[in-house]
Amino acid sequence: MEKENANLKQITDENGELLSPILPDEVKNFLIDIDGTICDDIPNEEPERMATCPPYPDAQEMIDKWYDEGHVITFFTSRTEEHREITEEWLRNHNFRYHGLLMNKPRGGNYHWIDNHIVRATRFKGQFTDLVIKTKEIEVFK
């Protein structure tokens, strides 16, 4: 985590009060789901499948590219803490390079992220490729 923390820029509000630091504009903070995104969707109820599931090749290639470009890679998953060891081992065995792993993401999908920082969401639909910019309709606060 030290590499990305070194890149953080201190910012202040209009009164000079410190705010949470931010990454430079050119660095993305990728939060990437595991099951169904970088490998087959393995439910927590069948943890024995986690060890033998192969990664999607294009996922590893694109994530390696982003890592090499200096972006921050954090995996997140609905897997529970009891599955942390097998998940970390799986990531190591498949040579995924990353900065962090967040466990216990709420299950069920239909996520709606509310944050005070810019959030860009990309729904995974079966293939990792370079990202392109498209204009879409979004929900915002009134």
N, C-alpha and C positions, 0 to 999 in steps of 0.2 A: 503494500500500500504506500510505501514511502515515495515511489516514483511519481504517482499521480498527485500526492499531497505536495510535493515540491513544485508542481506546476500551478497550484492554486493561486489565484489573484485575490488579494484583500480588496473588499469594496465597502463603501459606506453609504448611508442614506443622506438625505438632504440636510440633516442636523449633524452630520459627521460621526454618527454612531456606526460601529462596525456591524456589518451584515455577514451572513454565511459566505465564505469565499467561493469563488467560481473558477472553473477551468477556462483556459483560453478558448476563444471562439473556434479555433481550428481543431480542438480536441473534443471528441465525442465520448460520452460516458455510456457505453453500451451495456444495457441490462438484457441478458439473453436467457430465455427459458430453456430448460433442458429437454424434458419429455415432450415429444411431438414436434420439436423444433430443431434440435441437433441430433436427435436419435428417435427411434420409434417411441410412441407414447406408452410408457410402462406405469401402470397404476401402483400406488403404495401397497395395495393388497397383494401384489405379486413381486416382492422385492428380489426373489431369486432370479428374475429375468434381467435385473439391472446390470449384473456383472457380465452378461454375455451379449448384450445388445450392441450391435455395431453402430458407430456414428455415421451420420450422413456425410459423405466425402466433400460435397460442396460447402457444407457448414464449416468444417475444419479449415478448408482452404481460405474461405472468406474471413473467418475469425483470425487466422494467422496473419492475413494481410492487414486487418485493422490493428492487431497487436503491434505488428512491425511498423505501422504508420504512427504509433505513439498514442493510440486511443486506449481508453480504460475499458477493460473487459471484466464484467461481473456476471456470473451465472446466477440465476435464481430459479427456484423450484418449489413445487408443492410437496416434494419429498420432505419427510419429517426429520428431526434431529437424529433419530435412531438410524436413519439412512445416510447420514453425513459421511461416515467412513467409506462405505461402498461407493458413494457418489464421487468422493475425492479420488479414490483408487481408480475408478473408471475414467475420470478426467486425466489422471496421470498416465494410465496405461494407453490411452489414445493420444497422448502428447498434446492435449489442449493447454495452451498458455493463457493464463488469466490472472486477475488481480484479487478477485473476491468471489465468495460463494454465499448466497443468502438462501436459507432453508425456510420451510413453513409458509410459502406463498399461499394465500387462501385458494381453496379448490373451487372449481365450478365455472371459471371463465367469466365472460361479460364484465371485464375489468374496466373501471372508470377511475383514472388516476387524477388526483387533485394535488397540485404542488405550487409553490411560489416561484419555482424555476421553470424555464422552458422545457416542455415535454414533447418529444416527437415519437409517435408510435408507428410501428410498421408491423402489420399482421403477416405472420409467416404463412405462406401458401404452397409449401412444398419444395422450394428451391432458394438457396442463397445465391445472390448475384450482387453486383454493385448496386448501390442505392441511387435512385433518380428522384428528382423533385417533381411532385404533382400537386396541383391545388385541389383540395377537397373541402367539403363542408364539415364543420366540427361544432360540437356543443360548447358554449361558453356561458359564464355567469352574466346575468342581466346587468 
